[in-house]
Structure formats: structure tokens, C-alpha cells
Amino acid sequence: MPETRWNSFPAFDLKKWRTAVEDSNPQSNDFWKRPIWSPVAAPFEFPPRCIAAPSEGNPWQLQESIHASNQVLVSLLNGVGGLRMGASDCDMTWFDGVHLNMVELHVEPNLFHANKLDASELLEAGWRGSCALNITSALGTAQMNAHWQMLDEAPHLRIWRFGASDHRSRGLNLKEALVEYCLLLDHWLKWAKDSDAVVEDELNRMVLRWWTSVDIMEEVAGLRALRALWSRWLVANQLEDRPVWIDAVTSDVTFRDELQTDHLIDLTAASYSAIIGGADGLETVPHTKSNSALPPDENALRWARNIQHLMREEAGLHRTFDPMGGSRTMDLWSFNLLDAAWYAYLESKL
């Protein structure tokens, strides 16, 4: 006897569903409103990204932190496009056999201060990417001047980074984290206007670093709001609007000690959030404990890379610009968070 299971379901009643949704309570708190349904489209326009034009879809750069010299070529052979170089023993020999004009290096400035790397030699070899100084409220004029002068002859490099650590580990919610970015941008702008730097040129050398976690809807709204907040900050300061590079890192604040492979679920959700939210670069951290004194093993690094490969090659998340665009709920969440952060930032300046 043939089964007709689909016929056993009653027809979908749109009127009944809409009534139920309208009677439900929105997911909101003291920070920003998150209604679960919106009857009208919200006025949210996703700005262009730095990595590619909207017509090119939603590409992103797969990034990985390099802990040892033998990890460099393995990472490149497995699809990494952005090498994060910060290991204290990193030197020029780590790049033997690497065509630097075919990959991006994201180098921590302290490697140049310790004379581990030679900036001129790297630039001659075609170095692209970043050497970004973390902008904090405590960072002084002398430090910013020295960093700018060291890399003034490399205008294609991104040299200013906003977002030194995961806001969750410091007890900040999404709105507070966004406000912090604006205040740090103000701090940088004061230096730039008082220095010999050309402000409009330096604005093309920015990196906003953001941490994504497991609450997908909130995380996507956060990333979309961050990009729109950048544009709003530029306009408010009478500066020309332009795309900004956003690097995302998966947060490990939800990691537990029971079974480390369970962290892969968290990392998948956080990576998905970053990609759908429109990050230009993404580092999926290994699922093993991040506070371990030992570098992660190759299996952990491989699994982290493959999360992104699956999302690109199997799920095709690179094909569509702003994949969540057109979702009335997501557009409203993004717009509400953007407005909440912007007005909190303005109030903080009074």
C-alpha cells in the first residue's frame, strides 16, 4: 500500500500563522530589539565589501595562524590564502619557496621590532596583506608615528587594526563592542589629523577585527551592523565613504573541557556566521584548547580549514553577495543594532 505521508499534513494557514507570530513576544533586551518577524522591509542597505565588488558574490580569504616553519607550505597547499605570522621565532627562512605575490601575509609588527623579519626584503618579494598595529585607547602618538613611518612606503598594506581581543571575553555585548570600535576610530583620527599622514589615504589601510560565536542570527546582524557603522562613522566625520576590510575570528568562549571534538559544532556555527555576515577574511581556530602551551596538531588545523572548504565548495556560500539580504527579520535586526550602537556612541561623547 503506497504511503501518502505528505497528504496527512493540513494545508498551511498563512492567516493563522501571521496571527500567532504577531502575538509572540520579540527577542529583545536592554541593548537592541530583535523581533522574530517583521511585516515590512527594514531600511538596511549592506555596504560594498573590500575583498571584491558585489557582482563577484561573497568570496572570503581563508586565514590561518602559523606556529612553525613546517606549517607554511602545508597551509598553502591546503587552500589557505592569508598566513597570520606572529610566532616569536618566525624569520625570513620561513618563506623559503613561497611566492609572496600569490598569498597575503598578515605580520605582527613586533617581528620587525625584534629584527626577525626584513620589511624591505618582503616588499621586494611582493608582500601583500597587512602589518597592523592594534589601536587601543592607551596607544600613544609616538607608537603610531613610528609604525606609520616604518610602512609609509607600502601604501597597499593594511597597517591599522581595530579589535585587539574578543569582546565576549571582556564582558561586552554586541552594542558595547560596536561603540568601542567607534571610540577607537575617534582616537586614531585625532592622531591622523595631528600627524603628517594623509587621512584619506590612511583610511584605505584599515582592518576591523571581529569575533563571531554560535548565535548565528545575532552574529550575522553584528557583522552587518559593523560594516554599516564604519560607513556611518565616515560620513559623520565628513570623510569619503569606502569599503573596509573585516577580519573575523571564531570565538572560543563557548568551548568546554568535556570533549574537545564537540567544539567543532561551535566552530562551524561561528564560521557560518562570519561568512554569511560578509567577513573579508576568516580564521577558524582549531578545536583543541587555545590556551595550551603547545601549537595545535595538524589534524586540528586540517579540520579547521575544512570547515571553510565545505562552506565554499559544498554549500556554495561564496556565490551570493550579502546572502541574508532581503530577509526582513535579519535586515531589521541589523538596522536596530546599528542604530542602538550609533546612538549609544553619540551619547558617550556628550
N, C-alpha and C positions, 0 to 999 in steps of 0.2 A: 504494500500500500504506500503510495508516494506521500512524503511529508510536505506539509504546507505551513511551516512554522512562521514565515513572514506574514501570512494571512491571519494569524492569530492575534496580531497586534492591532489595536484600534487605530483609525486614521489620526494623524497629528492635528490637534486642535490649536491653531495659532492664537485665537482669541483667548482661550483658556490659559495657554502658556504665558501670553503677554500680561494677563491679569495677575498671574502668580508671581511673575518677575517684578512687576511694578509694586506689588505689596511687600516684597522682600526688603530687608534692610541692606543698605550699601556697606561694603567693607571699607570703613573709614576709621580714622583715629584723629588725634590732635594735630597731625602733621599735614595730611592731604586726603582728599576724598577719592574713594575707589568704588564707584557704583558698579554693580555686576551687569548692568545693561543700560544702554543709552538710546532713547527714541530718535535722537537726531545726531548727525555727524558733528564731531567736535572740530573746531578750527585749528588743527595742528598740521603744520607742514614740515616734513622731515628735510633738513638741510642736506646739501651735497656732501659726500664724504671725500676724504683726502686721497685715498688709495686709488680711486677710479671714478669716472663720470657715472651718473645714474644709468646711462644707456648700457653700461658694461655689467650691470647686475649688482651682485652683492659679494664680490671677492674679498678675501681677507688673507693676511700673512700669518702662516703657522710659525710660531716662535718657540724657542727652547733655550733654557739656561744651560750654559756649557760649564761643566765642572772639571773636565780633564781634557788633555790634548787629544787623546784617542777617541773622544766623543764627537769631535768636529766633523770628520768625514762621514761617520756613521749617521749623524743627524742630517747632513746634506743629502746623502744617498737615500734617506727615508723621507724626503719631501719637506724638510724644514727650510723656510725662506728667510727667517730672521734669527740670527745667532745672538743670544744675550751673553756678553762677555763680562764677567765680574769676579771670576776666581782670582785669588791673590797671587797665584803662581803663573797666571797667564802671561805669555811673552810672544814675541814675533814668530817663534818657531811653530806655534800652534796653527799658523795659517799656511804652512808649507803645503803646496799642492792645491791651494784654494784659489779660485778665480774670484777675487773680491768684487769685480764688476758684475758678478752674476748672483750675488747674495747681499743681504743687508746685515751689517754688524751693528749691534747696539752695545756700545762700550761704556763701562762705568768710568767716570773721569779720574778716579783715584789711580787707575792703572797708568795714566800718563804722569800723574804727580809722583808716582813711585818709580818712574822711568822704566816700567815694564814694557811699554809699547812706544813706538815712534809714530807720532801723528803724521809727519811729513811722508814717511815711508808708506803708511797705509793709504794716504790720499793719492800718492803716485801710482799705487797699485789698483786704484779705482774704488776706494772705500765709499760706500753709500750706507745710509742708515742714521744712526744717532750717537751722540755722546752727551747725554742730557744731565744737567745739574738739577738736583731736586730743589725746587723752590719752597722754602719754608718761611714762616714769619720771622724766624730768628736769623735768617741768612742776611749777611751784611753786604754793603756796597762793594767792599774790596774783593770779596769772593766772587761776586757776579762780574765785576770788571775783569778779574784775572781769567775767568772761564771764557768770557766773550772774546778777550784778546787772543787767547790760545787758539780759538777756532774761527776767528774773524775772516780768514781766507778760505773758509769752506762753507759758503752760504747755503749749500744744498743739504747740509747736515741739520738734523733737529737737535738743538742743544739746551732747550729749557723744558723741564718736566714738572708737571703739577700732579701731585698724588704720590706721596712717598711711601705710604703704607695703607693697608686695608682699613677702611673706616669702621668696619664692624669690630675689629679688634680693639678699637679705641672708643667703642660705645656710641658711635654716631649713627643716626638713622639716615635714610636717603636724602631727606631735605637738608639736614645739617651738613652732610658731606658736600652737597652741591653748593651750599652757601660758602663753605670753606674754600672751594675752588675759586669762587668769585673774589673772595678776600685775598687769596694768594695772587691772583691775577692783578689786583689793585697794587699789591706790594711790588710785584715785578714791574708794573707800568710806571710807578714812581721812580724806580731805578732807571728804567729805559729813558724816560724824559729828561732825567738829570745827567745822563751819560752822553757819550759821543755816538752811541748806536742810533741807527735809523729805525724808529719804532715800527714803521710799516714793513720793513724788511725782516725784522726780528720776529714779527708775528707769524711769519711763514715757517718758523723754526721751533714751533711748539709741539709738545706731546702732553696729552691728558691721559693719565694712567688711572684705570678704574678696575675695581674688583667685583666680579659677579658671583652670585651664590645660587641657591637652589630654588628660590621663589621666582619662578620664571616670569610671570606676569609683571611683578614688581621690578625685577631686574631689567627686563626689556624697557619698561617705562623709564627707569632710571637712566639707562644709556641714551635713549632717545631724548630725554629731557636735558642731559648733559650737553649733547651736541647743539640743541636749540638754545641752551643757556649761553654757550660760547658766542653764538651769533648775536644774541640779545645784549650781551656784555659789550661786544664790539660796537654795536650801533649806539649804545648808551654813552660810550666814550668817544663818539664821533670818529670811529676808525672804520676802515673799509672792511666789509664782511668778506670772509674767505673760509674755506674748509679747514678743519683742524684734524690732526692725526690723533686717534684714540687707541691706546694700547689697553687691552683687557687681560686680566689675570684671574684665573679661577680661585676663589677664596677657599681656604681650608678651615674656616671657623666651625664648620659643621662636622669635621672629622671626629670620629670616636675611636677608642682604642680596641674595641672588641675584635673586629675582623677588618683588616685594612682593605681587603678587596671590596668591601661594602662602600668604600669611598668612591669607587668608580661610578656608582649611581649619582652621587653628589656632583662629581666632576662632569658627567655627561649633561646633567641639567644646567650646571653653571656655564659650560661651553656653549650649549644650545642658546642660552640667554644672551651670551655675548655676541654670537653670530647673528641671531635674529634682531638683536638690538643695534647692529651696524658697526661693530668694532672694526678698526682697520687692521689691527694685529691682535693675536690671541695666543697666550701661553696657557696651556692646560698643564697644571703642575702634576707631578707623579702622585699616585695614591698612597705611597708609603709616607711615613711620618716626616713632615717637613722640618721638624726641629732636631732630626738626627744629625749627629756629627759626621756621618758618612754620606757620600753622594749617593743618589738613587741608582739602583742597578739598571741594566739595560732593558730588562723586561718591563720595569715600571715606566721607563721613558718611552718604550715602544707602545705600551698601552695608552699612554697619554697622547702620543701622536696619532694613534689610530682612531681615537675618539673624533678628532677633527677630520681625518681622512674619510671616515664613514659619513660624516655630515656633509662633506663636499662631494665625494664620489658616489655614494649610495643614495643619500637624501636629496642631493642637488640644491643645498641651501645657498649656493653661490649664484644662482641663476637670476633671482629677482631682487631688484633694489627695494629696500625697506619692505621686507616680507610681511610685516604686520600693518602696513599702511592700508587704510580702508576699513580696519576693524574699529567700529565706533567706540567700543569699550576701551581698547588699547589707546586710541587717539585721545580719548577723554582722560584716561589715567595719565598719559604723558603730559597733556596740557595742564592738568590740575597740579601735577608735581612741579612742572616748570614754573607755573605761577606762584605756587606756595614757596618754592625756593627763592624766586626772584624778589618777592615782596619781603621775605624774611631777611634777605641780603640788604635790601634798601633800608629796612628798619634798623639793622645792625650798624648802619653808618650814621644814624641820627645822633 
